Structure formats: C-alpha cells, structure tokens
Amino acid sequence: MLLGLLGQFFSAHAHALQIQDDRGITVSFAQPPQRIVSLLPSLTESICALDQCQRLVGVDRYSNYPAAVRQLPVLGGGLDPNIEGIVALKPDVVVLATSSRASQRLASLGIKVVALEPKSHVDVQRVLHKLGLLLGVPDEAGAARLWRIIDASVSAAAQSLSPKARSARVYFEVNRGPYAAGESSFIGETLARLGVRNVVPASLGPFPRLNPEFVVRANPDVIMIGNRSMQSMVPYPGWSSMRAVREQRICVFGADEADVLVRPGPRMAEAARIMARCLEDKAR
C-alpha cells in the first residue's frame, strides 16, 4: 500500500506543471523549461520582459528585440522553420504561433510545443500570464505586475493628448495592399484607448485588405503607415485627392517603430506613446 501511495505521489508530481495553449492542447512539464526556442517575436519579447531572456537558446528571423536576442541562433520563421536546427539545440520547449507549420513536426520528434498567439489586449494579458506559469515566475512579480504597467502607460498616453488630437479620424496601414488595422485588432484597440476614431470598422475584421478607394471615401484626418516595406510611400490611386495626403498629415514609421506598433506584446505601451506623438503632431 505504501508503495502504491508513493507511486501516486511521484506520478502526480512528474507533471507538476501543465499549460493549456491556444490550440486547446495541455502540455505537461516536470519543471519549468530552461532551454526555450521562440518562433514568434511577441513571445520572444514577452519572455524577456519577464526577465527570463537567458533561457532563450534560439529565435525566429524576426525576433530582434531586445538586443540580446540578436546573438542567438536564427531558426527560420513560423512558416518555414529550420526543424533540424531547432532539434539540434535540444530545447525543453518551443513557443510559437498557432498558425506555425512547425507544431506537428516538432511534436512528432518528441519536442514539446506551446502555441500562444496574442491578437488583442486581453490576449496579451492572458499570454503573459501563461508564459509566467510556464517559466515559473510568480504572477505578482511577473505577468500581473507587467500588465499593470502596460495598462497604466497606455492610459497615460491617452491622457497626454489634446482635445484636438483626440477628435481625429485615423487610418492605420499595417502592410502594403493596403492591409489596414481595423477596430477589432489590437492596434485598433490602442487607437480606441487613445480616444480617436478608426475609419476601418470592426465589421471588416481585424486586418482587412481594402480597396484603396475605401480609404479615399473614408477621408481620414491622419494616416499612419506601420509598414516596413520600402514601398510604403508609393501612393495608391486617388490618394492624392485626400486632404491628409495633400497636407502631409501622414506618419510613416521607421522599421524600429513599426516593429513596436505591429507586435501585440509588452511594448504596447510604447506603441501607444508613438501613436500619441503622431496624433499630436499631425492632427490639426
């Protein structure tokens, strides 16, 4: 009987850490993973924001912040992961997006995978909490504290805006197409927190591809371009007729700022400050 009880005790503790990821799959760990590969920039940044950057042993090609991660092995991207390179690093876990093509292949090779993909402010808070659990970082010292700072900083950015800036109607382009940030995207949520109106309604989805004529008809007061492409300044047909274009009420963000703006993660407060500076400068 004693042996049976001991067996149950050790069995219960062999998988003391369980994380349900965004695929609905529960992944078990005997202890918090020490060797982590991240294949999504927002997850890379979140791990580092929780002061656990030292556990990262490899990242995807787009993970470039903080500077320390640029020294790590680069393992492709979510759509074209370097499976052999990942396996060679012997990670305890690979964290990636739910859309990544790597999950099943890595799992078949015996490597644990946790898929977490934040798409909204609530998602960011949730993913920070789950990463804190995975890393064994106490919530009050890690995710909960970090989220309070992010949330308060976004509110402070909103409070810094003048009434004129808060009355602006905004169009935010995330990529050439044009692909826009709609009201239901995390970028749209930040714009709403700032008190401005997004000209792309939630009914079109978080990141819809628009006909350029849609933007002309919407006639925004301020245009924000968060596109890293060198094509970002090439005008679309008809855009020269918009007052925002004629009066140069356009913010074209450089690559570093664009990274901050288009990643749902711990730098959302910085993203709100960048947007607020643009609005204060261009809304008139």
C-alpha positions in Angstrom: 0.0 0.0 0.0 2.8 2.4 0.9 4.5 1.7 -2.4 1.2 2.4 -4.2 0.9 5.8 -2.4 4.5 6.7 -3.2 3.8 5.8 -6.8 0.8 8.0 -6.9 2.8 10.8 -5.3 5.6 10.7 -7.8 3.2 10.3 -10.7 1.3 13.4 -9.6 4.5 15.4 -9.3 6.1 14.1 -12.5 3.9 16.5 -14.4 3.6 19.2 -11.8 3.4 22.0 -14.5 0.6 21.9 -17.0 -0.1 24.6 -19.6 -3.1 24.7 -21.9 -2.1 26.5 -25.0 -4.1 28.3 -27.7 -4.8 25.1 -29.6 -6.6 23.8 -26.5 -3.7 21.3 -26.0 -2.4 20.7 -22.5 1.4 20.4 -22.3 3.0 18.9 -19.2 6.4 19.7 -17.7 8.2 18.1 -14.8 9.8 21.5 -14.1 9.8 25.0 -15.7 11.7 24.7 -19.0 15.2 26.2 -19.0 16.0 25.9 -22.8 13.5 27.7 -24.9 13.2 28.3 -28.6 10.8 31.2 -29.6 9.4 31.4 -33.1 7.2 34.5 -32.6 8.7 38.0 -31.9 5.9 38.9 -29.5 6.6 35.8 -27.4 10.4 36.5 -27.5 9.8 40.0 -26.2 7.4 38.7 -23.6 9.8 36.2 -22.2 12.5 38.9 -22.0 10.0 41.3 -20.4 9.5 38.7 -17.7 13.3 38.8 -17.1 13.9 35.3 -18.5 15.8 36.2 -21.7 18.6 34.0 -20.5 16.5 30.9 -21.1 16.2 31.5 -24.9 18.5 29.4 -26.9 17.2 30.2 -30.4 14.7 32.6 -32.1 12.9 33.2 -35.4 14.4 35.6 -38.0 12.0 38.4 -37.0 12.9 38.4 -33.3 15.2 41.4 -32.9 14.3 42.9 -29.5 15.8 43.2 -27.0 19.3 43.5 -28.5 20.5 40.4 -26.6 18.4 38.0 -28.7 20.2 39.1 -31.9 23.2 37.0 -30.8 21.1 33.8 -30.7 20.8 31.2 -33.4 18.2 32.1 -36.0 15.8 29.3 -36.9 13.7 30.5 -39.8 10.2 31.7 -39.3 6.8 30.3 -38.3 6.0 29.3 -41.9 9.5 28.0 -42.8 11.1 26.8 -39.5 14.5 25.2 -39.5 13.4 21.9 -37.9 16.9 20.4 -37.9 18.4 23.5 -36.3 15.7 23.5 -33.6 16.2 19.8 -32.8 20.0 20.3 -32.6 19.5 22.9 -29.8 17.7 20.3 -27.6 15.1 22.8 -26.3 12.8 21.9 -23.4 10.0 23.7 -25.3 9.4 25.6 -28.5 6.9 28.5 -28.2 5.3 29.6 -31.4 2.1 30.9 -33.1 -0.9 28.7 -33.5 -0.5 29.3 -37.3 3.0 27.9 -37.3 3.8 24.9 -39.5 6.3 23.6 -37.0 4.0 22.2 -34.3 3.2 18.8 -35.6 6.6 18.1 -37.0 8.3 19.1 -33.7 5.9 17.1 -31.6 6.5 14.0 -33.8 10.2 14.4 -32.9 9.5 14.4 -29.2 9.9 18.2 -28.7 7.3 19.9 -26.5 5.4 22.8 -28.2 3.3 25.6 -26.7 1.3 27.6 -29.2 0.4 31.1 -27.9 -0.8 33.8 -30.3 -1.9 37.2 -28.8 -4.3 39.1 -31.1 -5.9 41.6 -28.6 -5.1 43.5 -25.4 -6.9 40.7 -23.4 -4.8 38.1 -25.3 -1.6 39.9 -24.4 -2.6 39.9 -20.7 -3.5 36.2 -20.9 -0.4 35.2 -22.8 1.9 37.0 -20.3 0.1 35.1 -17.5 0.6 31.7 -19.3 4.2 32.4 -20.0 4.7 33.4 -16.4 3.3 30.0 -15.4 5.4 28.2 -17.9 8.6 30.0 -16.7 7.7 29.6 -13.0 7.7 33.3 -12.5 5.2 34.3 -9.6 2.3 36.3 -11.1 2.7 39.3 -8.8 6.4 39.6 -9.6 5.9 38.9 -13.3 2.9 38.9 -15.6 0.4 40.7 -13.3 2.9 43.5 -12.5 4.0 43.8 -16.1 0.4 44.1 -17.3 -0.4 46.8 -14.7 2.5 48.8 -16.0 1.4 48.4 -19.7 -2.2 49.2 -18.9 -1.3 52.3 -16.9 1.1 53.5 -19.5 -1.5 53.3 -22.3 -3.9 55.3 -20.2 -1.2 57.9 -19.6 -0.6 58.2 -23.3 -4.3 58.8 -23.8 -4.4 61.4 -21.1 -1.5 63.3 -22.7 -3.5 64.0 -25.9 -5.1 67.4 -26.6 -8.8 67.5 -27.3 -8.0 68.3 -31.0 -5.8 65.2 -31.3 -8.5 63.0 -29.7 -11.1 64.2 -32.2 -9.0 62.8 -35.2 -10.3 60.1 -37.5 -7.4 57.7 -38.2 -6.4 55.2 -40.9 -3.6 52.8 -39.9 -1.9 50.7 -42.6 -0.1 47.6 -41.4 1.2 46.4 -44.8 1.1 47.2 -48.5 -2.1 46.1 -50.1 -3.4 48.1 -48.4 -3.9 45.9 -45.3 -5.4 48.0 -42.5 -5.7 47.7 -38.8 -9.5 47.6 -38.1 -11.3 48.5 -34.9 -11.2 44.8 -33.7 -7.4 44.5 -34.0 -5.0 45.1 -31.1 -3.9 48.3 -32.9 -7.5 49.3 -33.3 -8.0 48.7 -29.5 -5.0 51.0 -28.8 -6.4 53.7 -31.0 -9.7 53.4 -29.2 -7.9 53.7 -25.9 -6.4 56.9 -27.2 -9.8 58.2 -27.8 -9.6 58.6 -31.6 -11.9 57.1 -34.3 -10.7 54.3 -36.6 -12.1 54.7 -40.1 -11.9 50.9 -40.6 -14.9 49.3 -38.8 -14.8 46.1 -36.8 -17.2 44.5 -39.3 -14.4 44.3 -41.8 -12.2 42.1 -39.5 -9.0 42.9 -37.6 -6.7 43.3 -40.6 -8.7 43.5 -43.8 -7.3 44.1 -47.3 -9.0 47.2 -48.6 -9.7 48.7 -51.9 -7.6 52.0 -51.9 -10.9 53.8 -52.9 -12.3 52.8 -49.5 -9.7 55.0 -47.7 -10.3 57.8 -50.1 -14.1 57.7 -49.3 -13.3 57.4 -45.6 -11.2 60.6 -45.8 -9.2 60.2 -42.5 -7.7 63.2 -40.8 -4.5 61.3 -40.0 -2.8 58.4 -41.8 -0.4 56.1 -40.0 1.9 53.8 -42.0 3.3 50.9 -39.9 4.6 49.1 -43.0 8.3 48.0 -43.0 8.2 47.7 -46.8 10.2 50.1 -48.9 7.0 50.5 -50.9 5.3 52.3 -48.1 5.5 55.8 -49.7 4.3 54.7 -53.1 0.9 56.4 -53.5 -2.3 54.5 -54.2 -4.6 55.6 -57.0 -6.7 58.5 -55.9 -5.0 59.1 -52.6 -3.5 62.5 -53.7 -7.1 63.8 -53.5 -7.2 63.2 -49.7 -6.7 66.2 -47.5 -4.5 64.2 -45.2 -2.1 63.5 -48.1 -2.2 67.0 -49.5 -1.5 68.5 -46.1 1.1 65.8 -45.2 -0.8 64.6 -42.2 0.9 61.2 -42.5 3.2 59.4 -40.1 5.4 56.9 -41.9 7.1 54.9 -39.1 10.6 53.6 -39.5 11.4 49.9 -39.2 12.1 50.0 -35.4 8.9 51.9 -34.6 6.9 49.7 -37.0 8.1 46.6 -35.1 6.8 48.2 -31.8 3.5 49.1 -33.4 2.6 45.8 -35.1 3.5 43.4 -32.3 0.9 42.6 -29.6 3.2 42.3 -26.6 4.9 44.0 -23.8 5.8 47.1 -25.9 2.2 48.1 -26.4 2.6 51.0 -24.0 5.5 52.3 -26.2 3.2 51.8 -29.2 0.6 54.0 -27.6 3.1 56.7 -27.0 4.3 56.6 -30.6 0.8 56.9 -31.9 0.1 59.7 -29.4 3.1 61.7 -30.7 1.9 61.2 -34.3 -1.6 62.4 -33.4 -0.4 65.4 -31.5 1.9 66.4 -34.4 -0.4 65.7 -37.3 -4.0 66.3 -36.1 -4.9 69.9 -36.7 
